C-alpha cells in the first residue's frame, strides 16, 4: 500500500481524558465489541476503546466508572457507542433495567428505532425478545428472561422515574440540576449502577455538563470516566488539523469536504461552528459575567457634583450575558 492511499482520520483519542482511579480490569469490553459486530454494528477504534474502558471493573461485579461522560461534536458516533453498551447490557451482562433518555422525544425515538432494527436483524438476539413496546412514551425492549431497555424523553425538569441499573442521559447539554438531584439518589439501591452522559459541547445554560467538563479536566473524580474531544477557544477554526483533532469520525463517516462546506455556511455564526463541530463549549454564566472593570477603577471615574441644571452627555449600554451582543 502506498503512503498516498492512507486515509486520514480524526483523532481516535480524546484531548481531555480522566480515567477512574485505582485498579481497572476490563473483563467485559472485548465481548461487548464482538457482540455489537454480531448485530452488524462495527465500532470505530475510539468507540471500541471507550466501550472497553467503560466496562472495566475495580473488583468483580463493580464498575470502576460509576459515571461515563462522552463529549464529542455531532454525528461522530455517540449513538452507536450507546447502542453497543445497551446490547451488552441486555445480552451479555443481563442488567435487569436499562433506561435511555434524551432531551427531545424525537431523538429518543430515533435511538429506539436504530437499536430495535439491530436486534430484529440478528436472529440470535431476536429469538430472545419477549416483546417490543412501541406505544408513544412506552417504548421498551423486553427479553424472555426479564431484562428491559426503556426509552424516555426527559420532561418537566424532573429526573424521577429514570432510575435503572444503567441510565443513559443523551443530549446532556440540556440536563438540569433538578433532574440530577432527583435521579442520583435512586441509584443507591442498585447493586452496581452506571450512568452515562453523552453530548456535544455545553451551552451557556448547561450547568450540569459544565460541571462534568470541569471535573474531567481537573482529574480528581475517582469514579468518573470523562472523554472530551475538542480544541481550545483560541485555536484557528479554519485550520483543517483542528477539524481532525475534534472529530474522531472525520475521514470515516464525515468528509473533509462536508466540514469545509459547513464552515463556509456558518461564517456568520462562528460560535455555532466552534461548539457543534470543534467541541468548544460556550462560556459559563459566571465566566460570561466576569468583571471587565475592577471596582476601584470604576470608583475612580466618579466626577465632581454637578449643578442640577447642568447639561451633560450620557452613554448607556447593555451586554448579553454571553457577550455575544451589546447595544
Secondary structure as GFF3:
##gff-version 3
##sequence-region A 1 327
A	DSSP	three_ten_helix	3	5	.	.	.	ID=ss1
A	DSSP	beta_strand	16	18	.	.	.	ID=ss2
A	DSSP	beta_strand	25	26	.	.	.	ID=ss3
A	DSSP	alpha_helix	29	38	.	.	.	ID=ss4
A	DSSP	alpha_helix	45	54	.	.	.	ID=ss5
A	DSSP	beta_strand	56	59	.	.	.	ID=ss6
A	DSSP	beta_strand	62	63	.	.	.	ID=ss7
A	DSSP	beta_strand	67	71	.	.	.	ID=ss8
A	DSSP	alpha_helix	78	91	.	.	.	ID=ss9
A	DSSP	beta_strand	97	102	.	.	.	ID=ss10
A	DSSP	alpha_helix	105	120	.	.	.	ID=ss11
A	DSSP	alpha_helix	123	126	.	.	.	ID=ss12
A	DSSP	beta_strand	129	133	.	.	.	ID=ss13
A	DSSP	beta_strand	140	143	.	.	.	ID=ss14
A	DSSP	beta_strand	148	153	.	.	.	ID=ss15
A	DSSP	beta_strand	166	170	.	.	.	ID=ss16
A	DSSP	three_ten_helix	172	174	.	.	.	ID=ss17
A	DSSP	alpha_helix	177	184	.	.	.	ID=ss18
A	DSSP	three_ten_helix	185	189	.	.	.	ID=ss19
A	DSSP	beta_strand	194	199	.	.	.	ID=ss20
A	DSSP	alpha_helix	207	218	.	.	.	ID=ss21
A	DSSP	beta_strand	224	228	.	.	.	ID=ss22
A	DSSP	alpha_helix	240	246	.	.	.	ID=ss23
A	DSSP	alpha_helix	256	265	.	.	.	ID=ss24
A	DSSP	three_ten_helix	267	269	.	.	.	ID=ss25
A	DSSP	alpha_helix	270	278	.	.	.	ID=ss26
A	DSSP	alpha_helix	285	288	.	.	.	ID=ss27
A	DSSP	alpha_helix	295	299	.	.	.	ID=ss28
###
